[in-house]
Amino acid sequence: MNRLTLALGVALATLVAAAPVAASPSAAKATTITVKMKEFKFILSKQTVPHGTVTFKLVNIGKLAHDFRIAGKTSKLIQPGKTGKFVVTLKKGKLPYNCPVPGHTAAGMKGKLTVT
């Protein structure tokens, strides 16, 4: 009985020690980008991100309301001096982004984010 208990204990310890290593490669990477918005441009904290879930922390430092559109998804309108959070799953490529408030894209609130 003692040998069986010892064998089970060793097997369990081996599984527990190996579990974090096995889980690491498949764990999804989450990325956060701070996007400062003002008239009439975006300032992104990162220009390149890995594909997967990306959280955009939207910070409106301008005097007008702005929002952020990428990959067919649009954030809520962020009022001057306010912040918001916008989560999107992105595929690889050079993805265009813009502010869909009328006239803002034409005024320069646009760009491309590289997703690897």
Backbone as CSV, one residue per row, in Angstrom:
resi,resn,N_x,N_y,N_z,CA_x,CA_y,CA_z,C_x,C_y,C_z
1,MET,0.827,-1.190,0.000,0.000,0.000,0.000,0.872,1.255,0.000
2,ASN,1.974,1.235,0.739,2.853,2.387,0.794,3.487,2.663,-0.559
3,ARG,3.838,1.600,-1.297,4.430,1.786,-2.615,3.405,2.406,-3.569
4,LEU,2.157,1.969,-3.502,1.097,2.517,-4.355,0.869,3.992,-4.033
5,THR,0.822,4.329,-2.765,0.646,5.716,-2.351,1.812,6.568,-2.840
6,LEU,3.027,6.054,-2.704,4.213,6.772,-3.145,4.190,6.954,-4.662
7,ALA,3.820,5.913,-5.399,3.765,5.990,-6.861,2.719,7.006,-7.313
8,LEU,1.558,7.022,-6.676,0.512,7.985,-7.014,0.962,9.405,-6.688
9,GLY,1.653,9.572,-5.572,2.152,10.892,-5.184,3.169,11.422,-6.183
10,VAL,4.072,10.563,-6.638,5.080,10.962,-7.623,4.401,11.312,-8.952
11,ALA,3.439,10.487,-9.361,2.720,10.743,-10.619,1.965,12.066,-10.540
12,LEU,1.308,12.323,-9.427,0.560,13.561,-9.256,1.501,14.764,-9.249
13,ALA,2.616,14.670,-8.581,3.581,15.767,-8.545,4.123,16.055,-9.945
14,THR,4.359,15.014,-10.734,4.841,15.183,-12.103,3.804,15.908,-12.948
15,LEU,2.546,15.533,-12.824,1.471,16.189,-13.582,1.321,17.658,-13.183
16,VAL,1.373,17.933,-11.910,1.223,19.312,-11.433,2.383,20.162,-11.933
17,ALA,3.592,19.637,-11.898,4.765,20.383,-12.349,4.727,20.616,-13.852
18,ALA,4.181,19.670,-14.619,4.156,19.776,-16.080,2.975,20.602,-16.588
19,ALA,1.930,20.738,-15.827,0.716,21.421,-16.292,0.957,22.846,-16.760
20,PRO,1.645,23.697,-16.000,1.853,25.068,-16.479,2.664,25.131,-17.773
21,VAL,3.621,24.244,-17.933,4.434,24.225,-19.148,3.569,23.845,-20.344
22,ALA,2.718,22.873,-20.180,1.862,22.426,-21.280,0.828,23.493,-21.642
23,ALA,0.371,24.262,-20.670,-0.667,25.249,-20.930,-0.119,26.514,-21.593
24,SER,1.134,26.840,-21.393,1.689,28.094,-21.887,1.609,28.296,-23.392
25,PRO,2.020,27.332,-24.240,1.990,27.589,-25.676,0.592,27.847,-26.227
26,SER,-0.418,27.255,-25.651,-1.766,27.421,-26.195,-2.518,28.607,-25.580
27,ALA,-1.932,29.230,-24.573,-2.606,30.359,-23.929,-2.705,31.536,-24.902
28,ALA,-3.878,32.140,-24.968,-4.088,33.278,-25.863,-3.363,34.499,-25.327
29,LYS,-2.776,35.246,-26.243,-2.086,36.468,-25.843,-3.063,37.627,-25.940
30,ALA,-3.151,38.398,-24.882,-4.002,39.583,-24.898,-3.095,40.811,-24.968
31,THR,-3.450,41.734,-25.818,-2.651,42.932,-26.024,-3.510,44.151,-25.727
32,THR,-2.908,45.170,-25.122,-3.604,46.429,-24.871,-2.871,47.553,-25.589
33,ILE,-3.644,48.390,-26.275,-3.111,49.569,-26.955,-3.849,50.781,-26.403
34,THR,-3.095,51.798,-26.014,-3.716,53.068,-25.629,-3.853,53.913,-26.890
35,VAL,-5.053,54.415,-27.128,-5.324,55.260,-28.292,-5.756,56.630,-27.782
36,LYS,-4.886,57.620,-27.976,-5.250,58.998,-27.643,-5.911,59.604,-28.872
37,MET,-7.057,60.246,-28.652,-7.838,60.812,-29.744,-7.933,62.319,-29.560
38,LYS,-7.643,63.055,-30.634,-7.821,64.496,-30.587,-8.018,65.004,-32.014
39,GLU,-8.277,66.253,-32.145,-8.526,66.845,-33.446,-7.211,67.003,-34.201
40,PHE,-7.043,66.425,-35.321,-7.820,65.343,-35.907,-6.858,64.213,-36.191
41,LYS,-6.461,63.539,-35.121,-5.550,62.411,-35.279,-5.667,61.448,-34.113
42,PHE,-5.121,60.253,-34.360,-4.994,59.237,-33.328,-3.517,59.102,-32.975
43,ILE,-3.217,58.846,-31.709,-1.863,58.545,-31.272,-1.926,57.176,-30.587
44,LEU,-1.398,56.146,-31.267,-1.428,54.788,-30.746,-0.132,54.472,-30.005
45,SER,-0.242,53.771,-28.878,0.945,53.404,-28.097,1.746,52.303,-28.781
46,LYS,1.121,51.560,-29.699,1.804,50.512,-30.459,1.312,50.572,-31.900
47,GLN,2.224,50.364,-32.846,1.852,50.347,-34.268,1.735,48.927,-34.798
48,THR,2.266,47.951,-34.053,2.238,46.545,-34.443,1.822,45.716,-33.236
49,VAL,0.899,44.777,-33.455,0.434,43.904,-32.380,0.303,42.476,-32.909
50,PRO,0.380,41.479,-32.026,0.118,40.112,-32.460,-1.380,39.909,-32.682
51,HIS,-1.726,38.977,-33.586,-3.144,38.708,-33.833,-3.782,38.114,-32.573
52,GLY,-5.078,38.254,-32.497,-5.816,37.767,-31.333,-6.612,38.894,-30.705
53,THR,-6.890,38.765,-29.429,-7.705,39.741,-28.718,-6.876,40.988,-28.399
54,VAL,-7.402,42.124,-28.810,-6.733,43.395,-28.554,-7.711,44.302,-27.815
55,THR,-7.261,44.867,-26.706,-8.046,45.845,-25.955,-7.516,47.223,-26.291
56,PHE,-8.396,48.063,-26.792,-8.038,49.446,-27.082,-8.524,50.295,-25.914
57,LYS,-7.592,50.965,-25.239,-7.943,51.907,-24.182,-8.043,53.268,-24.860
58,LEU,-9.257,53.760,-25.022,-9.519,54.996,-25.750,-9.505,56.180,-24.789
59,VAL,-8.685,57.182,-25.106,-8.552,58.366,-24.257,-8.778,59.593,-25.143
60,ASN,-9.883,60.289,-24.908,-10.182,61.467,-25.710,-9.549,62.691,-25.051
61,ILE,-8.450,63.172,-25.669,-7.767,64.351,-25.146,-8.143,65.593,-25.955
62,GLY,-9.134,65.444,-26.833,-9.560,66.551,-27.676,-10.727,67.326,-27.098
63,LYS,-11.293,68.181,-27.936,-12.422,69.013,-27.530,-13.738,68.564,-28.160
64,LEU,-13.666,67.547,-29.054,-14.843,66.992,-29.709,-14.974,65.510,-29.362
65,ALA,-16.178,64.968,-29.506,-16.387,63.533,-29.301,-15.773,62.760,-30.467
66,HIS,-15.179,61.595,-30.170,-14.580,60.734,-31.184,-14.916,59.286,-30.874
67,ASP,-14.812,58.443,-31.899,-14.864,57.008,-31.680,-13.812,56.355,-32.564
68,PHE,-13.719,55.013,-32.501,-12.643,54.279,-33.150,-13.243,53.077,-33.854
69,ARG,-12.909,52.926,-35.151,-13.422,51.784,-35.918,-12.239,51.018,-36.499
70,ILE,-12.294,49.675,-36.322,-11.294,48.783,-36.907,-11.936,47.414,-37.106
71,ALA,-11.557,46.744,-38.188,-12.027,45.381,-38.484,-13.561,45.277,-38.475
72,GLY,-14.239,46.316,-38.965,-15.695,46.285,-39.044,-16.411,46.529,-37.725
73,LYS,-15.682,46.835,-36.678,-16.270,47.090,-35.355,-16.032,48.549,-34.972
74,THR,-17.011,49.137,-34.299,-16.906,50.544,-33.899,-17.142,50.683,-32.401
75,SER,-16.291,51.470,-31.756,-16.426,51.725,-30.322,-17.621,52.634,-30.059
76,LYS,-17.915,52.798,-28.785,-18.881,53.814,-28.374,-18.236,55.176,-28.563
77,LEU,-19.054,56.190,-28.701,-18.573,57.568,-28.823,-17.967,57.992,-27.484
78,ILE,-16.739,58.512,-27.541,-16.038,58.936,-26.330,-16.065,60.468,-26.270
79,GLN,-16.644,60.990,-25.228,-16.773,62.432,-25.055,-15.428,63.048,-24.660
80,PRO,-15.247,64.362,-24.887,-14.001,65.031,-24.512,-13.658,64.807,-23.035
81,GLY,-12.386,64.492,-22.782,-11.931,64.286,-21.415,-12.294,62.938,-20.816
82,LYS,-12.951,62.078,-21.579,-13.398,60.776,-21.075,-12.560,59.655,-21.677
83,THR,-12.682,58.453,-21.088,-11.999,57.272,-21.588,-13.003,56.157,-21.810
84,GLY,-12.584,55.158,-22.575,-13.426,54.004,-22.821,-12.569,52.799,-23.146
85,LYS,-13.195,51.636,-23.182,-12.506,50.396,-23.505,-13.234,49.739,-24.669
86,PHE,-12.467,49.198,-25.598,-13.000,48.608,-26.816,-12.188,47.349,-27.097
87,VAL,-12.832,46.179,-27.103,-12.130,44.909,-27.275,-12.528,44.287,-28.607
88,VAL,-11.515,43.909,-29.404,-11.739,43.345,-30.729,-10.767,42.188,-30.941
89,THR,-11.207,41.160,-31.655,-10.317,40.085,-32.065,-9.849,40.390,-33.483
90,LEU,-8.530,40.475,-33.652,-7.960,40.880,-34.937,-7.208,39.744,-35.608
91,LYS,-7.350,39.662,-36.933,-6.611,38.702,-37.751,-5.378,39.401,-38.307
92,LYS,-4.440,38.609,-38.803,-3.196,39.147,-39.359,-3.469,40.041,-40.563
93,GLY,-2.637,41.071,-40.718,-2.727,41.961,-41.860,-2.485,43.406,-41.463
94,LYS,-2.586,44.290,-42.436,-2.506,45.738,-42.175,-3.943,46.228,-42.157
95,LEU,-4.448,46.498,-40.969,-5.860,46.829,-40.799,-6.067,48.337,-40.699
96,PRO,-6.900,48.884,-41.587,-7.196,50.315,-41.491,-8.086,50.601,-40.286
97,TYR,-7.871,51.765,-39.681,-8.730,52.236,-38.598,-9.071,53.693,-38.877
98,ASN,-10.179,54.150,-38.297,-10.587,55.537,-38.499,-11.593,55.967,-37.441
99,CYS,-11.902,57.272,-37.448,-12.964,57.829,-36.612,-14.156,58.067,-37.535
100,PRO,-15.238,57.313,-37.365,-16.380,57.443,-38.269,-17.304,58.633,-38.012
101,VAL,-16.961,59.512,-37.066,-17.750,60.733,-36.889,-17.649,61.511,-38.205
102,PRO,-18.769,61.977,-38.754,-18.742,62.655,-40.053,-17.663,63.745,-40.141
103,GLY,-16.828,63.633,-41.177,-15.774,64.601,-41.438,-14.442,64.307,-40.767
104,HIS,-14.425,63.460,-39.743,-13.196,63.228,-38.991,-12.173,62.398,-39.770
105,THR,-12.618,61.376,-40.486,-11.687,60.575,-41.290,-11.038,61.452,-42.356
106,ALA,-11.844,62.234,-43.049,-11.329,63.119,-44.100,-10.348,64.140,-43.532
107,ALA,-10.521,64.515,-42.270,-9.640,65.492,-41.629,-8.339,64.867,-41.122
108,GLY,-8.208,63.538,-41.242,-6.953,62.887,-40.874,-7.016,61.844,-39.778
109,MET,-8.199,61.568,-39.228,-8.306,60.581,-38.156,-8.420,59.183,-38.753
110,LYS,-7.267,58.689,-39.224,-7.222,57.361,-39.847,-5.792,56.869,-39.807
111,GLY,-5.644,55.580,-40.051,-4.313,54.981,-40.106,-4.423,53.494,-40.353
112,LYS,-3.284,52.796,-40.250,-3.264,51.340,-40.418,-2.472,50.732,-39.272
113,LEU,-3.034,49.665,-38.714,-2.403,48.920,-37.634,-1.873,47.612,-38.225
114,THR,-0.621,47.289,-37.968,-0.039,46.038,-38.439,-0.299,44.961,-37.406
115,VAL,-0.941,43.866,-37.858,-1.261,42.739,-36.981,-0.472,41.527,-37.486
116,THR,0.403,40.989,-36.641,1.266,39.875,-37.061,0.749,38.538,-36.589
